[in-house]
Amino acid sequence: MVSIFPESGILKIWQDYLPGMPNLLTDDGESVHVIYPGRINDDLGADIRDAVIATSRGVLKGDVEIHVKSSNWYNHRHDQDPSYNRVILHVVFWHDTRTPINLQNGLKVPTLELYKYVESQTNHFTEFGYPYMIQTMPCRRAIYNWDDVFVGKILDAAGQERFWAKADDFQNKLSLIGAGQSLYRGIMAALGYTKNKHPMMELACRMSLIQLEEAVSGLTSDYECLIQYQALLMGMAGLLPSQRSKKYVASRQDDAWVEKLEEAWTLSGEEATMSDNDWHLFKVRPCNHPTRRIAAMSYMLLRYREEGMLFGLMNRLGMSLPNSDCRGLEQSLLVAAGGYWGKNLDFGLPIRGSVPALLGRGRTADIVINVLLPFATAWGYQSSRPDFGRKIFELYCHYPALATNTLESHMMHQLGISRYLVNSAQRQQGLIHIYNTFCSQGKCHSCPLGEDVD
């Protein structure tokens, strides 16, 4: 049986067949109703993220771990790993241990054994496909009966809601921390991706745009400015070689640059309030390491040194509007790898093979959509330039599709739609908005994609 139902098979059952199935009971006799099965996790922690289940304790939202045997929880030492503390349910094929499933934080998690349900639902579980899922997921069932034009309109509307929510958020930040700092902080967060978003935001708060601009006010050469920018950002982040918990190994390539950064940081008189332990490096590709993204910001600051990042980017955006020059707008954020970072992925880690950009086109497009355009709309209205804000919104509505991320792929599979339908950045944002607002909150019957379904 184990060979017939490996973990991939159990995962398939969890995602496609258990939602909506009645009379599911955990090992302690608690009833479980799967409202939303969540999505596959590609990071630390449990197999499934953002699942929603209904129990006698109420509606629970969190992660689900999948195993063939329940004893694997302890065999894999999940009870000692804090990244599993969001688990709300342990789903197994066989429950071969009576030892309670404990989290690292001391809480207990119920186990759902599938064996007895597989035995009683042979017709459902032996033919993996979509029919049962279509019957149980309201959105899938609805889209099965709708045409692409109607679904596209729903995705467009959801994408616009996400855009205006971001613009409103920036509107509030403009009043609290100022326009320049709001834009800088937003870009820093985007440079951190999902894993290092919060540490990058923290760094932006602790080393503000004003501090960086004032630190180079008396300097004349770009070389000196770049040293100062990188030293202050890397030093405050706790990522300079002298601050690392692991010993720095000299690469023998441009080590003079490292010495200059260390010296500039010491002379600044600043004290680091972050450390390398604050940064998440598990499953982070070397070319996406925080040091490279911080270096990218230093070059961006240098590029707009004369007019400042705020006005530099707003002016470039204004130039792009008449012709809807999306590629030119992305170009204003691109940062090629040069100098020390053209030879090293991180301090003491030489590049082998091709040299990756410090900030490539894929990430710049994400920054344009998620930061620059909603920020510019809020800034336009605050600056009494509503026409500017409206033109920005029009650009967003016609922005071409970006590279598909894992969440978007999950949603397209869940809905049974193709990339042909999700043909714009706005519709991609719509998928994300629907997932965050409805799917992961267990609000299927409030979702516009699940309305009017009996």
MILUMLO-207587 format. One record per residue (C-alpha): residue number from 1; residue in one letter; x negated, y, z. Coordinates in Angstrom, 2 decimals. Layout:
REM MILUMLO-207587
(node NUM A (X Y Z))
...
//
This chain:
REM MILUMLO-207587
(node 1 M (0.00 0.00 0.00))
(node 2 V (-2.79 2.42 0.82))
(node 3 S (-4.17 2.08 -2.72))
(node 4 I (-0.70 2.82 -4.13))
(node 5 F (-0.22 5.87 -1.93))
(node 6 P (-3.55 7.68 -1.49))
(node 7 E (-3.58 11.19 -0.04))
(node 8 S (-2.90 12.63 -3.51))
(node 9 G (0.26 10.52 -3.69))
(node 10 I (1.37 11.61 -0.22))
(node 11 L (0.73 15.20 -1.25))
(node 12 K (2.92 14.69 -4.30))
(node 13 I (5.72 13.28 -2.16))
(node 14 W (5.46 16.19 0.27))
(node 15 Q (5.62 18.83 -2.45))
(node 16 D (8.10 17.37 -4.91))
(node 17 Y (10.44 15.08 -2.95))
(node 18 L (10.70 15.97 0.74))
(node 19 P (12.10 19.53 0.39))
(node 20 G (15.79 19.28 1.22))
(node 21 M (15.70 15.58 2.16))
(node 22 P (17.88 14.95 5.26))
(node 23 N (17.28 12.80 8.33))
(node 24 L (13.49 13.17 8.55))
(node 25 L (12.23 12.39 12.06))
(node 26 T (8.78 12.91 13.58))
(node 27 D (7.04 10.43 15.89))
(node 28 D (8.64 12.06 18.94))
(node 29 G (12.16 11.89 17.48))
(node 30 E (12.39 15.53 16.42))
(node 31 S (14.33 16.22 13.22))
(node 32 V (12.47 18.05 10.44))
(node 33 H (13.89 19.78 7.40))
(node 34 V (11.37 20.94 4.79))
(node 35 I (12.48 24.40 3.67))
(node 36 Y (9.39 25.19 1.63))
(node 37 P (6.46 22.77 1.07))
(node 38 G (3.78 25.49 0.75))
(node 39 R (0.79 25.37 -1.59))
(node 40 I (-2.48 23.47 -1.81))
(node 41 N (-5.28 25.05 0.20))
(node 42 D (-8.63 25.63 -1.53))
(node 43 D (-10.36 26.95 1.59))
(node 44 L (-11.15 25.89 5.15))
(node 45 G (-8.45 24.14 7.10))
(node 46 A (-5.45 21.98 6.34))
(node 47 D (-4.40 20.61 2.95))
(node 48 I (-1.27 22.77 2.66))
(node 49 R (-0.83 26.45 3.46))
(node 50 D (2.30 28.54 4.11))
(node 51 A (4.77 25.69 4.60))
(node 52 V (8.12 26.42 6.24))
(node 53 I (10.02 23.75 8.20))
(node 54 A (13.14 23.78 10.38))
(node 55 T (13.02 21.87 13.67))
(node 56 S (14.91 21.77 16.95))
(node 57 R (12.43 24.43 18.09))
(node 58 G (13.48 26.73 15.26))
(node 59 V (11.90 27.64 11.94))
(node 60 L (8.12 27.13 11.89))
(node 61 K (5.67 28.62 9.37))
(node 62 G (2.11 27.44 8.95))
(node 63 D (-0.12 24.69 7.58))
(node 64 V (0.40 20.97 7.00))
(node 65 E (-2.34 18.34 7.09))
(node 66 I (-2.03 15.21 4.92))
(node 67 H (-3.58 11.81 5.79))
(node 68 V (-3.11 8.18 4.82))
(node 69 K (-3.43 7.17 8.48))
(node 70 S (-2.76 9.36 11.51))
(node 71 S (-6.02 8.24 13.13))
(node 72 N (-7.88 10.17 10.43))
(node 73 W (-7.05 13.36 12.32))
(node 74 Y (-9.59 12.39 14.96))
(node 75 N (-11.90 10.56 12.57))
(node 76 H (-12.27 13.84 10.66))
(node 77 R (-12.63 15.81 13.93))
(node 78 H (-9.84 18.23 13.12))
(node 79 D (-9.11 18.45 16.85))
(node 80 Q (-12.44 20.29 17.24))
(node 81 D (-11.99 22.66 14.30))
(node 82 P (-10.25 26.04 14.92))
(node 83 S (-9.45 26.37 11.21))
(node 84 Y (-6.74 23.71 11.80))
(node 85 N (-5.00 25.70 14.55))
(node 86 R (-2.30 26.87 12.10))
(node 87 V (-1.09 23.29 11.53))
(node 88 I (2.61 22.84 12.34))
(node 89 L (3.06 19.26 11.07))
(node 90 H (0.86 16.19 10.46))
(node 91 V (2.16 14.14 7.49))
(node 92 V (0.86 10.58 7.09))
(node 93 F (1.75 7.40 5.27))
(node 94 W (1.07 5.20 8.31))
(node 95 H (1.16 6.32 11.92))
(node 96 D (-1.47 3.92 13.26))
(node 97 T (-2.22 5.62 16.58))
(node 98 R (-0.10 6.69 19.52))
(node 99 T (-2.61 9.29 20.65))
(node 100 P (-0.97 12.74 20.45))
(node 101 I (-2.30 14.99 17.70))
(node 102 N (-4.08 17.87 19.43))
(node 103 L (-5.30 21.13 17.92))
(node 104 Q (-8.56 22.77 18.93))
(node 105 N (-6.58 25.38 20.91))
(node 106 G (-4.94 22.65 23.01))
(node 107 L (-1.50 22.67 21.37))
(node 108 K (0.10 19.44 20.14))
(node 109 V (1.47 18.77 16.64))
(node 110 P (4.16 16.21 15.69))
(node 111 T (3.49 13.55 13.06))
(node 112 L (5.81 12.63 10.20))
(node 113 E (5.33 9.06 8.96))
(node 114 L (6.39 8.50 5.33))
(node 115 Y (6.22 4.69 5.16))
(node 116 K (9.80 4.08 6.27))
(node 117 Y (11.12 6.72 3.87))
(node 118 V (9.14 5.31 0.97))
(node 119 E (10.63 1.90 1.69))
(node 120 S (14.18 3.29 1.65))
(node 121 Q (13.72 5.71 -1.26))
(node 122 T (11.86 3.50 -3.75))
(node 123 N (13.62 4.92 -6.79))
(node 124 H (12.59 8.45 -5.86))
(node 125 F (9.00 7.82 -4.87))
(node 126 T (7.81 5.33 -7.48))
(node 127 E (8.40 7.65 -10.44))
(node 128 F (6.56 10.88 -9.81))
(node 129 G (8.23 13.61 -11.84))
(node 130 Y (10.45 16.65 -11.58))
(node 131 P (14.11 15.52 -11.43))
(node 132 Y (14.34 15.32 -7.64))
(node 133 M (12.44 18.57 -7.20))
(node 134 I (14.84 20.30 -9.62))
(node 135 Q (17.75 19.21 -7.43))
(node 136 T (16.23 20.45 -4.18))
(node 137 M (14.38 23.70 -5.00))
(node 138 P (16.91 26.48 -5.73))
(node 139 C (14.51 28.46 -7.94))
(node 140 R (13.53 25.46 -10.01))
(node 141 R (17.16 24.48 -10.40))
(node 142 A (18.18 27.98 -11.46))
(node 143 I (15.39 28.54 -13.96))
(node 144 Y (16.21 25.19 -15.53))
(node 145 N (19.47 26.80 -16.69))
(node 146 W (18.23 30.32 -17.52))
(node 147 D (16.56 31.72 -20.62))
(node 148 D (13.08 33.26 -20.65))
(node 149 V (14.36 36.81 -21.12))
(node 150 F (16.37 36.70 -17.91))
(node 151 V (13.52 35.13 -15.91))
(node 152 G (11.11 37.71 -17.33))
(node 153 K (13.32 40.56 -16.12))
(node 154 I (13.33 39.11 -12.60))
(node 155 L (9.52 38.81 -12.62))
(node 156 D (9.20 42.39 -13.93))
(node 157 A (11.45 43.70 -11.16))
(node 158 A (9.49 41.76 -8.51))
(node 159 G (6.22 43.10 -9.93))
(node 160 Q (7.53 46.64 -9.68))
(node 161 E (8.62 46.09 -6.08))
(node 162 R (5.11 44.93 -5.21))
(node 163 F (3.60 47.96 -6.94))
(node 164 W (5.80 50.46 -5.10))
(node 165 A (5.17 48.71 -1.78))
(node 166 K (1.43 49.16 -2.34))
(node 167 A (1.93 52.79 -3.40))
(node 168 D (4.00 53.47 -0.26))
(node 169 D (1.28 51.89 1.87))
(node 170 F (-1.31 54.17 0.28))
(node 171 Q (1.02 57.14 0.79))
(node 172 N (0.97 56.49 4.53))
(node 173 K (-2.81 56.06 4.57))
(node 174 L (-3.35 59.31 2.66))
(node 175 S (-1.82 61.23 5.55))
(node 176 L (-3.66 59.27 8.23))
(node 177 I (-7.23 58.87 6.95))
(node 178 G (-7.44 61.03 3.83))
(node 179 A (-7.46 60.30 0.12))
(node 180 G (-11.14 59.50 -0.36))
(node 181 Q (-11.35 57.13 2.60))
(node 182 S (-8.09 55.41 1.55))
(node 183 L (-9.42 54.69 -1.93))
(node 184 Y (-12.86 53.62 -0.65))
(node 185 R (-11.32 51.32 1.97))
(node 186 G (-8.96 49.79 -0.59))
(node 187 I (-11.79 49.02 -3.01))
(node 188 M (-13.91 47.56 -0.21))
(node 189 A (-11.05 45.26 0.78))
(node 190 A (-10.71 44.08 -2.83))
(node 191 L (-14.46 43.44 -3.02))
(node 192 G (-14.09 41.03 -0.11))
(node 193 Y (-11.62 38.78 -1.97))
(node 194 T (-9.31 36.83 0.35))
(node 195 K (-12.00 35.41 2.61))
(node 196 N (-13.88 38.62 3.41))
(node 197 K (-11.12 41.17 2.93))
(node 198 H (-10.84 42.03 6.60))
(node 199 P (-14.60 42.20 7.32))
(node 200 M (-15.00 44.53 4.32))
(node 201 M (-12.18 46.74 5.60))
(node 202 E (-13.82 46.77 9.01))
(node 203 L (-17.13 47.78 7.43))
(node 204 A (-15.40 50.60 5.53))
(node 205 C (-14.02 51.93 8.82))
(node 206 R (-17.33 51.69 10.66))
(node 207 M (-19.34 53.19 7.79))
(node 208 S (-16.93 55.69 6.26))
(node 209 L (-17.13 57.39 2.89))
(node 210 I (-17.85 60.74 4.55))
(node 211 Q (-20.76 59.25 6.49))
(node 212 L (-22.23 57.81 3.31))
(node 213 E (-21.82 61.04 1.38))
(node 214 E (-23.33 63.14 4.15))
(node 215 A (-26.28 60.76 4.49))
(node 216 V (-27.44 61.50 0.92))
(node 217 S (-26.57 65.21 0.80))
(node 218 G (-30.21 66.29 1.10))
(node 219 L (-31.67 63.63 -1.19))
(node 220 T (-32.57 64.33 -4.79))
(node 221 S (-33.41 61.09 -6.58))
(node 222 D (-31.02 58.25 -7.38))
(node 223 Y (-33.64 55.85 -6.04))
(node 224 E (-33.54 57.44 -2.58))
(node 225 C (-29.75 57.57 -2.57))
(node 226 L (-29.44 53.92 -3.47))
(node 227 I (-31.77 52.92 -0.65))
(node 228 Q (-29.72 54.98 1.79))
(node 229 Y (-26.37 53.62 0.64))
(node 230 Q (-27.49 50.00 0.77))
(node 231 A (-29.36 50.36 4.06))
(node 232 L (-26.38 51.92 5.85))
(node 233 L (-23.82 49.46 4.48))
(node 234 M (-25.94 46.33 4.88))
(node 235 G (-27.18 47.43 8.29))
(node 236 M (-23.72 48.22 9.66))
(node 237 A (-22.49 44.89 8.26))
(node 238 G (-25.24 43.06 10.16))
(node 239 L (-26.48 41.48 6.94))
(node 240 L (-30.03 42.82 6.66))
(node 241 P (-32.67 40.07 6.88))
(node 242 S (-33.81 41.22 10.35))
(node 243 Q (-30.22 40.91 11.62))
(node 244 R (-29.46 37.42 10.34))
(node 245 S (-29.06 34.50 12.71))
(node 246 K (-30.95 32.36 10.20))
(node 247 K (-34.57 33.24 9.52))
(node 248 Y (-35.15 35.23 6.34))
(node 249 V (-37.40 33.55 3.79))
(node 250 A (-39.28 36.01 1.59))
(node 251 S (-38.66 35.49 -2.11))
(node 252 R (-41.85 37.27 -3.21))
(node 253 Q (-39.70 39.22 -5.63))
(node 254 D (-39.30 42.92 -4.85))
(node 255 D (-39.84 42.38 -1.12))
(node 256 A (-40.84 46.04 -1.02))
(node 257 W (-37.16 46.85 -1.56))
(node 258 V (-36.20 44.83 1.51))
(node 259 E (-38.81 46.68 3.56))
(node 260 K (-37.42 50.03 2.40))
(node 261 L (-33.90 49.04 3.40))
(node 262 E (-35.07 47.90 6.84))
(node 263 E (-37.02 51.13 7.32))
(node 264 A (-34.12 53.35 6.20))
(node 265 W (-31.74 51.54 8.54))
(node 266 T (-34.11 51.99 11.49))
(node 267 L (-34.57 55.71 10.74))
(node 268 S (-30.81 56.24 10.44))
(node 269 G (-30.38 55.79 14.18))
(node 270 E (-27.17 53.83 13.59))
(node 271 E (-26.40 50.68 15.56))
(node 272 A (-24.85 47.63 13.91))
(node 273 T (-21.43 46.74 15.28))
(node 274 M (-20.94 43.71 13.03))
(node 275 S (-23.01 40.56 12.60))
(node 276 D (-23.39 37.82 10.00))
(node 277 N (-20.98 35.73 12.10))
(node 278 D (-18.19 38.14 11.13))
(node 279 W (-18.45 37.10 7.48))
(node 280 H (-16.88 34.01 5.93))
(node 281 L (-19.35 32.22 3.68))
(node 282 F (-17.84 28.72 3.42))
(node 283 K (-16.98 27.90 -0.21))
(node 284 V (-18.09 31.36 -1.29))
(node 285 R (-20.12 31.20 -4.48))
(node 286 P (-23.55 32.87 -4.12))
(node 287 C (-22.64 35.41 -6.81))
(node 288 N (-19.66 36.47 -4.63))
(node 289 H (-21.69 36.77 -1.43))
(node 290 P (-20.78 39.85 0.65))
(node 291 T (-24.28 41.30 0.17))
(node 292 R (-23.75 41.43 -3.60))
(node 293 R (-20.34 43.07 -3.24))
(node 294 I (-21.80 45.61 -0.81))
(node 295 A (-24.60 46.26 -3.28))
(node 296 A (-21.94 46.80 -5.97))
(node 297 M (-20.32 49.48 -3.81))
(node 298 S (-23.68 51.23 -3.38))
(node 299 Y (-24.07 51.49 -7.16))
(node 300 M (-20.50 52.72 -7.52))
(node 301 L (-21.14 55.43 -4.95))
(node 302 L (-24.27 56.41 -6.85))
(node 303 R (-22.38 56.58 -10.17))
(node 304 Y (-19.89 59.10 -8.75))
(node 305 R (-22.32 60.86 -6.47))
(node 306 E (-21.95 64.33 -8.00))
(node 307 E (-18.15 64.58 -8.06))
(node 308 G (-17.41 62.02 -5.38))
(node 309 M (-15.73 58.64 -5.76))
(node 310 L (-12.20 60.02 -5.43))
(node 311 F (-12.37 62.66 -8.15))
(node 312 G (-14.73 60.60 -10.29))
(node 313 L (-12.27 57.70 -10.54))
(node 314 M (-9.19 59.93 -10.80))
(node 315 N (-10.80 61.84 -13.68))
(node 316 R (-11.68 58.59 -15.43))
(node 317 L (-8.13 57.38 -14.92))
(node 318 G (-6.77 60.60 -16.41))
(node 319 M (-8.94 60.07 -19.49))
(node 320 S (-7.55 56.53 -19.90))
(node 321 L (-3.86 57.48 -19.74))
(node 322 P (-3.26 58.99 -23.22))
(node 323 N (-4.42 55.85 -25.04))
(node 324 S (-3.61 53.32 -22.28))
(node 325 D (-7.31 52.50 -22.27))
(node 326 C (-7.23 49.57 -19.85))
(node 327 R (-10.67 48.25 -20.82))
(node 328 G (-12.24 51.68 -20.45))
(node 329 L (-10.70 51.97 -17.01))
(node 330 E (-12.14 48.62 -15.97))
(node 331 Q (-15.49 49.74 -17.41))
(node 332 S (-15.55 52.62 -14.93))
(node 333 L (-15.83 50.06 -12.13))
(node 334 L (-18.17 47.50 -13.70))
(node 335 V (-21.57 47.17 -12.04))
(node 336 A (-24.34 45.24 -13.79))
(node 337 A (-27.03 43.59 -11.68))
(node 338 G (-30.31 45.45 -11.66))
(node 339 G (-33.37 46.01 -9.51))
(node 340 Y (-33.60 43.67 -6.53))
(node 341 W (-30.07 42.34 -7.17))
(node 342 G (-30.95 41.46 -10.74))
(node 343 K (-33.42 38.92 -9.37))
(node 344 N (-31.80 37.73 -6.13))
(node 345 L (-28.34 36.44 -5.24))
(node 346 D (-28.93 37.27 -1.59))
(node 347 F (-31.90 38.31 0.51))
(node 348 G (-34.55 35.67 -0.12))
(node 349 L (-32.41 33.71 -2.60))
(node 350 P (-33.80 34.07 -6.15))
(node 351 I (-31.49 33.78 -9.14))
(node 352 R (-31.92 30.63 -11.23))
(node 353 G (-30.54 30.99 -14.74))
(node 354 S (-28.27 33.77 -15.98))
(node 355 V (-27.86 36.93 -13.93))
(node 356 P (-24.28 37.50 -12.69))
(node 357 A (-22.94 41.04 -12.52))
(node 358 L (-22.59 42.65 -9.13))
(node 359 L (-19.04 43.50 -10.13))
(node 360 G (-17.67 41.80 -13.25))
(node 361 R (-14.64 42.42 -15.42))
(node 362 G (-12.37 39.93 -13.67))
(node 363 R (-12.73 41.58 -10.28))
(node 364 T (-12.58 45.11 -11.72))
(node 365 A (-9.26 44.30 -13.38))
(node 366 D (-7.93 43.07 -10.02))
(node 367 I (-9.10 46.30 -8.37))
(node 368 V (-7.40 48.40 -11.04))
(node 369 I (-4.06 46.62 -10.59))
(node 370 N (-4.07 46.17 -6.81))
(node 371 V (-5.87 49.33 -5.69))
(node 372 L (-6.58 52.01 -8.26))
(node 373 L (-3.15 52.29 -9.95))
(node 374 P (-0.94 52.18 -6.81))
(node 375 F (-3.36 54.54 -5.05))
(node 376 A (-3.34 56.98 -7.99))
(node 377 T (0.47 56.97 -8.05))
(node 378 A (0.62 57.88 -4.35))
(node 379 W (-2.14 60.47 -4.78))
(node 380 G (-0.34 62.01 -7.77))
(node 381 Y (2.87 62.53 -5.84))
(node 382 Q (1.04 63.85 -2.77))
(node 383 S (-0.93 66.26 -4.96))
(node 384 S (2.32 67.60 -6.49))
(node 385 R (1.55 65.89 -9.77))
(node 386 P (4.59 63.59 -10.21))
(node 387 D (4.01 63.38 -13.99))
(node 388 F (0.60 61.85 -13.28))
(node 389 G (2.19 59.32 -10.93))
(node 390 R (4.85 58.36 -13.47))
(node 391 K (2.28 57.88 -16.23))
(node 392 I (0.25 55.64 -13.94))
(node 393 F (3.32 53.51 -13.31))
(node 394 E (3.98 53.22 -17.05))
(node 395 L (0.39 52.07 -17.57))
(node 396 Y (0.92 49.42 -14.89))
(node 397 C (4.12 48.18 -16.55))
(node 398 H (2.27 47.57 -19.83))
(node 399 Y (-1.04 46.33 -18.41))
(node 400 P (-2.12 43.04 -20.04))
(node 401 A (-2.28 39.84 -18.02))
(node 402 L (-5.39 39.18 -15.92))
(node 403 A (-7.08 35.84 -15.22))
(node 404 T (-4.68 33.47 -13.45))
(node 405 N (-5.45 32.84 -9.77))
(node 406 T (-4.55 29.75 -7.74))
(node 407 L (-1.42 31.26 -6.18))
(node 408 E (-0.05 32.23 -9.60))
(node 409 S (-0.80 28.74 -10.94))
(node 410 H (1.05 27.26 -7.97))
(node 411 M (4.08 29.44 -8.64))
(node 412 M (4.15 28.63 -12.36))
(node 413 H (4.08 24.91 -11.53))
(node 414 Q (6.78 25.34 -8.89))
(node 415 L (9.05 27.24 -11.28))
(node 416 G (8.22 25.17 -14.33))
(node 417 I (7.22 28.18 -16.42))
(node 418 S (4.22 28.73 -18.69))
(node 419 R (1.57 31.39 -19.06))
(node 420 Y (3.41 32.43 -22.21))
(node 421 L (6.19 33.87 -20.02))
(node 422 V (3.83 35.36 -17.42))
(node 423 N (2.24 37.56 -20.07))
(node 424 S (1.50 40.77 -18.15))
(node 425 A (-0.18 41.88 -14.94))
(node 426 Q (3.22 43.08 -13.73))
(node 427 R (4.72 39.60 -14.02))
(node 428 Q (1.70 38.06 -12.30))
(node 429 Q (2.22 40.51 -9.45))
(node 430 G (5.88 39.54 -9.49))
(node 431 L (5.00 35.90 -8.85))
(node 432 I (2.81 36.92 -5.91))
(node 433 H (5.55 39.17 -4.52))
(node 434 I (8.16 36.40 -4.71))
(node 435 Y (5.80 33.93 -3.02))
(node 436 N (4.89 36.30 -0.18))
(node 437 T (8.38 37.69 0.36))
(node 438 F (10.58 34.64 -0.13))
(node 439 C (8.77 31.30 -0.59))
(node 440 S (6.35 31.50 2.34))
(node 441 Q (9.08 32.98 4.53))
(node 442 G (11.54 30.16 3.84))
(node 443 K (14.06 32.58 2.28))
(node 444 C (14.85 30.56 -0.84))
(node 445 H (18.53 31.47 -0.98))
(node 446 S (17.75 35.21 -0.67))
(node 447 C (15.32 35.05 -3.58))
(node 448 P (16.48 36.50 -6.93))
(node 449 L (15.19 33.32 -8.58))
(node 450 G (17.47 31.17 -6.44))
(node 451 E (20.64 33.25 -6.35))
(node 452 D (24.01 31.92 -7.48))
(node 453 V (22.87 28.31 -7.14))
(node 454 D (25.34 25.99 -5.43))
//
